[in-house]
Each structure stands twice: as structure tokens, then as C-alpha cells.
Amino acid sequence: QVQLVESGGGLVHPAGPVTVSCVSSGIIFSDYAMGWFRQAPGKQRELVAQIGGEKGTTYADSVQGRFIITRDNAKKTVYLQMNSLKPEDTAVYFCNAAWAGGRLNYWGQGTQVTVSS
């Protein structure tokens, strides 16, 4: 059974940094591209950052230069460090594991990040 479990969200200060983590089980972690998506109320889910896929490491334009995605294959964990947060970064952040260009996709349950001073 595949599980992706996020942690580290909550109420965060705009200055940051805050790091959300996603621990996986049930997959060969190193074979998967790992990504972070987010969904704000009333909006579609959007890609924030991805690491390990065919395109290497990619970021949404809106977070480029502020967020950093990393992975630890030994710990089967992917991280998203968020800096210089903005109110529009408030969303539920979802961990995603994608294999073979998305032929297999797994999702975590999400973790809420609320930016407030």
C-alpha cells in the first residue's frame, strides 16, 4: 500500500522559513519524480515544484527564488522549504509521487499552510 504523509504545515509567518515534509512508503522512492502541489480555496490544484523527473528540478514562476525542493532518497522523503512567504501562498500543500511521466500518480492527504503575520 502506497502512503505519502505530509507534515510541517500550520500558521506561518511571512518571513519564514518553513519546511513541509513528505515521507513515502510502498514505492521505490528513487524511481519516482516527487512534487509539491497546492490548492487554495476556490482555485485549481497547481504544481509548486518537482524534483527527479525528466525535467530535473522545476518551480512554478510564482515561487521561483523563494521555495526550495529537496529529496533524501535514503529517508524516502521530499521537502519543500518556503521563504519570503506571501498571503497568496496560503493553501493546502499536497505531496505527489509520479512514475513514468505520470502513468502512476500517488497523492498525500495534504497539509494546510496559512501565511499570516
N, C-alpha and C positions, 0 to 999 in steps of 0.2 A: 504494500500500500504506500502510495506516494504522499508525503506530507511536506508542506512548506509552512514554517511557523515564523511569523514576523514578531518583532519586539522592538521597543525603544521609542515609540511614539509618545504622544501626550501633548500637554500645553508647553510650547517652547517660545523662548524669547527671540525676537527678530535677529539679534546679533549672532545667535547660535554659538558654537556649532552643536548640532545634534546629529546623532548617528542612529539609524534604524538598521536592524539586522534581520537576516532570514536564514534559518537553519533548515537544511533539507534532509530527508530520509527517503529511502525506497527508490532512489535513482542513482545512476553512475554520474555523480555530480560533474566531474570533469568533462563529460561528453555533452553537457548542456550549456547553451547560452543562458546567462542569468540576467534578469532585468527587473527594474522597478517601474511600475506604472502608478498613476494616481487618478483619483476621481473626486472631483469637487461636486457639491450639491448642484443638481440641475445640469451637469456637464457630462460629456462622454469621457470614458477612461482614456488616458493618454500615456504614451511612453515618456518616461523621465530619463532613463539611462539604461544601457545594456552593455554587458561585458562578455566576451568569449565567443560571440557569434562570428559569422563570416566577415562582418564589417569591423571587427575588433571592438573597441570601446567607443560608444556613441552617446551623445547627450542631446536632449531637446534644447533648442535655441534659448528657451526661457530660463534654463538652469545652467547653461554653459558658463564655466568660470566660477560658479558658486557651489555646485554639488560635485562630489567625487564618488564614483562607484569602484569598489574593490571586491575581490573574492579571495577566499582561502580554501583551496581545494582539499587540503588535509582536514579542515574542520567542516567541510561541506557547507560553507556559509558565505553569503554575499552581504555586503554592507553598502549603505548609502550615507555618506557624510554630507550634511547640509549646512551651509554657511550663508551669512547675509540673507536671512530669510525675509520674505515679503508676505503680506497678507494673502496674496493670491497663491501662495504655496500651501495654504490650508486645504487639506484633502485627506481622503483615506489612501494610504500608500499600500500597494499590493506587490508582492514578490511574484515573479514569473520565471518558470524554467521552460525553455524551448529547445526541442531537439530537431535536427534536420530541417532547419528553416521553418519550424513551426508545425511540422507534421504531428508532433506531440507537444502539447502545452499543458502545464500544470500551474495552478494558482494557489497562493496563500489566502488566508481569510481577511487579511488587511489590517493595518494599524492606523489609527487616526493621528494626524499631526495637525495641531491648531496653533497658528502663529499669533501671538498676542503679547503686547508689552504691558 
